[in-house]
Amino acid sequence: MAFGRPPKPINELLKEFMKKIPQQSELKRGMVLHQWREVVGEQISAVTKNLKFEGNKLIVTVTTEAWRYELHANRYSIAKRLNEKVESKVVKEIIVRT
């Protein structure tokens, strides 16, 4: 044992580190963009052309109107899952464009 205390799991250390860095919101936004494919799945990810943040709004561009409608209809559940994945309320709104 280093310094007389038991070692902490790496995930706990990373959470502590994340709370202390000043660019936490930017880091969480990057994590959301990275998690997009896992949260929405391969099919939706394949029709997504562009993902970007404007403040706390996630702007998603898709290839067709049908996909725009589908994502628009499910935007609240997608935002909730993304926020759960990064353990933060970084996505307040999803705007879907074609």
MDTraj code that builds the backbone (N, CA, C; nanometers):
import mdtraj as md
import numpy as np

residues = "MET ALA PHE GLY ARG PRO PRO LYS PRO ILE ASN GLU LEU LEU LYS GLU PHE MET LYS LYS ILE PRO GLN GLN SER GLU LEU LYS ARG GLY MET VAL LEU HIS GLN TRP ARG GLU VAL VAL GLY GLU GLN ILE SER ALA VAL THR LYS ASN LEU LYS PHE GLU GLY ASN LYS LEU ILE VAL THR VAL THR THR GLU ALA TRP ARG TYR GLU LEU HIS ALA ASN ARG TYR SER ILE ALA LYS ARG LEU ASN GLU LYS VAL GLU SER LYS VAL VAL LYS GLU ILE ILE VAL ARG THR".split()
xyz = np.array([
    [0.0829, -0.1177, 0.0000],
    [0.0000, 0.0000, 0.0000],
    [0.0877, 0.1245, 0.0000],
    [0.0623, 0.2087, -0.0943],
    [0.1373, 0.3332, -0.1020],
    [0.0799, 0.4346, -0.0040],
    [0.1637, 0.4931, 0.0753],
    [0.1260, 0.5995, 0.1683],
    [0.0208, 0.5553, 0.2703],
    [0.0125, 0.4273, 0.3005],
    [-0.0737, 0.3769, 0.4054],
    [-0.2219, 0.3736, 0.3742],
    [-0.2607, 0.3851, 0.2484],
    [-0.4036, 0.3771, 0.2140],
    [-0.4222, 0.2784, 0.0987],
    [-0.5368, 0.2131, 0.0949],
    [-0.5596, 0.1150, -0.0124],
    [-0.5758, 0.1850, -0.1475],
    [-0.5377, 0.1184, -0.2552],
    [-0.5522, 0.1790, -0.3883],
    [-0.6999, 0.1916, -0.4278],
    [-0.7298, 0.2952, -0.5055],
    [-0.8660, 0.3172, -0.5541],
    [-0.8775, 0.2602, -0.6950],
    [-0.9975, 0.2133, -0.7304],
    [-1.0175, 0.1679, -0.8687],
    [-0.9994, 0.2844, -0.9666],
    [-0.9525, 0.2539, -1.0857],
    [-0.9217, 0.3572, -1.1856],
    [-1.0458, 0.4382, -1.2234],
    [-1.1644, 0.3743, -1.2273],
    [-1.2843, 0.4494, -1.2642],
    [-1.3174, 0.5559, -1.1596],
    [-1.2920, 0.5294, -1.0330],
    [-1.3133, 0.6292, -0.9284],
    [-1.2141, 0.7443, -0.9425],
    [-1.0901, 0.7112, -0.9721],
    [-0.9890, 0.8147, -0.9896],
    [-1.0214, 0.9034, -1.1087],
    [-1.0692, 0.8436, -1.2166],
    [-1.1057, 0.9221, -1.3349],
    [-1.2239, 1.0141, -1.3054],
    [-1.3226, 0.9660, -1.2310],
    [-1.4372, 1.0507, -1.1949],
    [-1.3923, 1.1692, -1.1102],
    [-1.3034, 1.1448, -1.0165],
    [-1.2503, 1.2536, -0.9335],
    [-1.1753, 1.3546, -1.0189],
    [-1.0959, 1.3053, -1.1111],
    [-1.0204, 1.3931, -1.2010],
    [-1.1141, 1.4767, -1.2864],
    [-1.2185, 1.4129, -1.3408],
    [-1.3137, 1.4824, -1.4289],
    [-1.3830, 1.5975, -1.3563],
    [-1.4106, 1.5810, -1.2288],
    [-1.4777, 1.6856, -1.1515],
    [-1.3884, 1.8073, -1.1310],
    [-1.2576, 1.7880, -1.1398],
    [-1.1630, 1.8951, -1.1081],
    [-1.1155, 1.9748, -1.2288],
    [-1.1283, 1.9229, -1.3490],
    [-1.0743, 1.9942, -1.4641],
    [-1.1682, 2.1062, -1.5087],
    [-1.1150, 2.2197, -1.5491],
    [-1.1993, 2.3338, -1.5858],
    [-1.2754, 2.3155, -1.7174],
    [-1.2274, 2.2324, -1.8070],
    [-1.2927, 2.2121, -1.9365],
    [-1.3890, 2.0938, -1.9318],
    [-1.4518, 2.0707, -1.8189],
    [-1.5361, 1.9530, -1.8013],
    [-1.6505, 1.9478, -1.9020],
    [-1.7191, 2.0594, -1.9280],
    [-1.8324, 2.0557, -2.0205],
    [-1.7868, 2.0235, -2.1622],
    [-1.6711, 2.0772, -2.2043],
    [-1.6198, 2.0463, -2.3379],
    [-1.5821, 1.8988, -2.3485],
    [-1.5253, 1.8464, -2.2426],
    [-1.4885, 1.7050, -2.2407],
    [-1.6120, 1.6166, -2.2484],
    [-1.7165, 1.6523, -2.1746],
    [-1.8412, 1.5754, -2.1771],
    [-1.9053, 1.5812, -2.3152],
    [-1.8990, 1.6965, -2.3805],
    [-1.9529, 1.7078, -2.5175],
    [-1.8783, 1.6144, -2.6121],
    [-1.7471, 1.6100, -2.5977],
    [-1.6675, 1.5191, -2.6800],
    [-1.7032, 1.3736, -2.6531],
    [-1.7310, 1.3424, -2.5274],
    [-1.7704, 1.2066, -2.4926],
    [-1.9058, 1.1715, -2.5565],
    [-1.9974, 1.2682, -2.5590],
    [-2.1280, 1.2460, -2.6225],
    [-2.1091, 1.2150, -2.7704],
    [-2.0276, 1.2940, -2.8389],
    [-2.0035, 1.2702, -2.9812],
    [-1.9422, 1.1324, -3.0041],
    [-1.8539, 1.0926, -2.9154],
    [-1.7897, 0.9610, -2.9258],
    [-1.8900, 0.8474, -2.8998],
    [-1.9858, 0.8682, -2.8117],
    [-2.0826, 0.7645, -2.7748],
    [-2.2018, 0.7567, -2.8692],
    [-2.2148, 0.8496, -2.9628],
    [-2.3314, 0.8563, -3.0512],
    [-2.3635, 0.7216, -3.1152],
    [-2.2664, 0.6599, -3.1794],
    [-2.2883, 0.5341, -3.2514],
    [-2.3389, 0.4245, -3.1584],
    [-2.2798, 0.4137, -3.0418],
    [-2.3206, 0.3103, -2.9473],
    [-2.4643, 0.3324, -2.8980],
    [-2.5030, 0.4561, -2.8771],
    [-2.6362, 0.4875, -2.8240],
    [-2.7443, 0.4707, -2.9292],
    [-2.7218, 0.5212, -3.0517],
    [-2.8278, 0.5174, -3.1535],
    [-2.8227, 0.3927, -3.2404],
    [-2.7104, 0.3246, -3.2443],
    [-2.6979, 0.2039, -3.3252],
    [-2.6350, 0.2310, -3.4607],
    [-2.5981, 0.1239, -3.5263],
    [-2.5280, 0.1315, -3.6549],
    [-2.6128, 0.1943, -3.7650],
    [-2.7400, 0.1571, -3.7714],
    [-2.8260, 0.2038, -3.8809],
    [-2.8439, 0.3554, -3.8778],
    [-2.8757, 0.4101, -3.7635],
    [-2.8927, 0.5551, -3.7535],
    [-2.7581, 0.6247, -3.7676],
    [-2.6559, 0.5699, -3.7087],
    [-2.5236, 0.6289, -3.7197],
    [-2.4784, 0.6388, -3.8654],
    [-2.5164, 0.5395, -3.9455],
    [-2.4772, 0.5377, -4.0866],
    [-2.5418, 0.6503, -4.1674],
    [-2.6586, 0.6979, -4.1245],
    [-2.7268, 0.8051, -4.1987],
    [-2.7015, 0.9430, -4.1383],
    [-2.6194, 0.9480, -4.0356],
    [-2.5845, 1.0745, -3.9717],
    [-2.4624, 1.1334, -4.0419],
    [-2.4782, 1.2547, -4.0952],
    [-2.3681, 1.3187, -4.1671],
    [-2.2811, 1.4053, -4.0766],
    [-2.3442, 1.4723, -3.9839],
    [-2.2700, 1.5696, -3.9054],
    [-2.3287, 1.5787, -3.7649],
    [-2.2431, 1.5812, -3.6678],
    [-2.2818, 1.6020, -3.5283],
    [-2.1992, 1.7178, -3.4753],
    [-2.2663, 1.8132, -3.4119],
    [-2.1920, 1.9222, -3.3502],
    [-2.2766, 1.9843, -3.2402],
    [-2.2104, 2.0517, -3.1497],
    [-2.2779, 2.1215, -3.0415],
    [-2.2832, 2.2700, -3.0716],
    [-2.3962, 2.3299, -3.0403],
    [-2.4105, 2.4750, -3.0348],
    [-2.4618, 2.5031, -2.8946],
    [-2.3710, 2.5362, -2.8050],
    [-2.4066, 2.5504, -2.6646],
    [-2.4418, 2.4150, -2.6077],
    [-2.5618, 2.4029, -2.5522],
    [-2.6052, 2.2740, -2.4982],
    [-2.7013, 2.2012, -2.5914],
    [-2.7085, 2.2456, -2.7165],
    [-2.7922, 2.1805, -2.8181],
    [-2.7036, 2.0948, -2.9081],
    [-2.7433, 1.9703, -2.9266],
    [-2.6731, 1.8807, -3.0173],
    [-2.7414, 1.8893, -3.1533],
    [-2.6673, 1.9324, -3.2536],
    [-2.7200, 1.9464, -3.3887],
    [-2.6804, 1.8214, -3.4674],
    [-2.7821, 1.7536, -3.5217],
    [-2.7607, 1.6289, -3.5958],
    [-2.8119, 1.6488, -3.7377],
    [-2.7300, 1.6191, -3.8371],
    [-2.7711, 1.6254, -3.9769],
    [-2.7820, 1.4833, -4.0300],
    [-2.8976, 1.4520, -4.0903],
    [-2.9208, 1.3184, -4.1453],
    [-2.9435, 1.3285, -4.2961],
    [-2.9435, 1.2135, -4.3626],
    [-2.9456, 1.2118, -4.5089],
    [-3.0836, 1.2295, -4.5706],
    [-3.1907, 1.1887, -4.5026],
    [-3.3244, 1.1961, -4.5624],
    [-3.4265, 1.2529, -4.4642],
    [-3.5391, 1.2963, -4.5193],
    [-3.6498, 1.3468, -4.4369],
    [-3.7074, 1.2372, -4.3479],
    [-3.7119, 1.1154, -4.3979],
    [-3.7657, 1.0047, -4.3182],
    [-3.6820, 0.9845, -4.1920],
    [-3.5508, 0.9892, -4.2070],
    [-3.4636, 0.9753, -4.0900],
    [-3.4730, 1.0977, -3.9995],
    [-3.4933, 1.2153, -4.0584],
    [-3.5102, 1.3350, -3.9765],
    [-3.6332, 1.3196, -3.8877],
    [-3.7415, 1.2714, -3.9458],
    [-3.8646, 1.2496, -3.8691],
    [-3.8423, 1.1459, -3.7588],
    [-3.7756, 1.0371, -3.7924],
    [-3.7504, 0.9296, -3.6949],
    [-3.6679, 0.9798, -3.5769],
    [-3.5597, 1.0506, -3.6032],
    [-3.4771, 1.1029, -3.4944],
    [-3.5483, 1.2115, -3.4161],
    [-3.6241, 1.2952, -3.4878],
    [-3.6989, 1.4003, -3.4196],
    [-3.7992, 1.3395, -3.3215],
    [-3.8655, 1.2330, -3.3626],
    [-3.9644, 1.1673, -3.2778],
    [-3.9006, 1.1033, -3.1541],
    [-3.7760, 1.0636, -3.1656],
    [-3.7067, 0.9947, -3.0556],
    [-3.5997, 1.0806, -2.9883],
    [-3.5981, 1.2088, -3.0130],
    [-3.4894, 1.2948, -2.9655],
    [-3.4776, 1.3005, -2.8130],
    [-3.5899, 1.2950, -2.7424],
    [-3.5823, 1.3029, -2.5966],
    [-3.5208, 1.1763, -2.5363],
    [-3.5591, 1.0606, -2.5887],
    [-3.5015, 0.9370, -2.5349],
    [-3.3538, 0.9243, -2.5733],
    [-3.3167, 0.9719, -2.6919],
    [-3.1758, 0.9688, -2.7328],
    [-3.0940, 1.0612, -2.6427],
    [-3.1446, 1.1811, -2.6165],
    [-3.0738, 1.2755, -2.5294],
    [-3.0580, 1.2169, -2.3896],
    [-3.1621, 1.1538, -2.3402],
    [-3.1560, 1.0938, -2.2073],
    [-3.0489, 0.9848, -2.2010],
    [-3.0459, 0.8977, -2.3023],
    [-2.9464, 0.7901, -2.3040],
    [-2.8039, 0.8443, -2.3171],
    [-2.7859, 0.9485, -2.4003],
    [-2.6531, 1.0095, -2.4135],
    [-2.6083, 1.0694, -2.2810],
    [-2.6979, 1.1408, -2.2150],
    [-2.6645, 1.2014, -2.0861],
    [-2.6326, 1.0961, -1.9810],
    [-2.7073, 0.9870, -1.9814],
    [-2.6789, 0.8779, -1.8876],
    [-2.5420, 0.8174, -1.9145],
    [-2.5085, 0.8054, -2.0421],
    [-2.3815, 0.7440, -2.0809],
    [-2.2614, 0.8242, -2.0296],
    [-2.2729, 0.9579, -2.0333],
    [-2.1614, 1.0422, -1.9895],
    [-2.1816, 1.0957, -1.8479],
    [-2.2892, 1.0511, -1.7822],
    [-2.3200, 1.0884, -1.6444],
    [-2.3233, 1.2394, -1.6245],
    [-2.3924, 1.3077, -1.7162],
    [-2.4042, 1.4530, -1.7094],
    [-2.5226, 1.4964, -1.7957],
    [-2.5776, 1.6126, -1.7674],
    [-2.6884, 1.6657, -1.8471],
    [-2.6335, 1.7632, -1.9509],
    [-2.5404, 1.7168, -2.0307],
    [-2.4748, 1.8023, -2.1293],
    [-2.5632, 1.8273, -2.2519],
    [-2.6516, 1.7323, -2.2867],
    [-2.7411, 1.7483, -2.4018],
    [-2.8775, 1.7926, -2.3484],
    [-2.9112, 1.9192, -2.3697],
    [-3.0404, 1.9704, -2.3268],
    [-3.1457, 1.9533, -2.4359],
    [-3.1001, 1.9567, -2.5607],
    [-3.1917, 1.9489, -2.6740],
    [-3.1185, 1.8888, -2.7936],
    [-3.1910, 1.8141, -2.8765],
    [-3.1363, 1.7630, -3.0012],
    [-3.2152, 1.8259, -3.1148],
    [-3.1449, 1.8872, -3.2069],
    [-3.2056, 1.9473, -3.3259],
    [-3.1629, 1.8628, -3.4449],
    [-3.2616, 1.8156, -3.5204],
    [-3.2345, 1.7261, -3.6338],
    [-3.2589, 1.8026, -3.7627],
    [-3.1602, 1.8000, -3.8517],
    [-3.1680, 1.8698, -3.9813],
    [-3.1395, 1.7731, -4.0951],
    [-3.1863, 1.8108, -4.2137],
    [-3.1534, 1.7329, -4.3340],
    [-3.0644, 1.8141, -4.4235],
])
top = md.Topology()
chain = top.add_chain()
for i, resn in enumerate(residues, 1):
    res = top.add_residue(resn, chain, resSeq=i)
    for name in ("N", "CA", "C"):
        top.add_atom(name, md.element.get_by_symbol(name[0]), res)
traj = md.Trajectory(xyz[None], top)
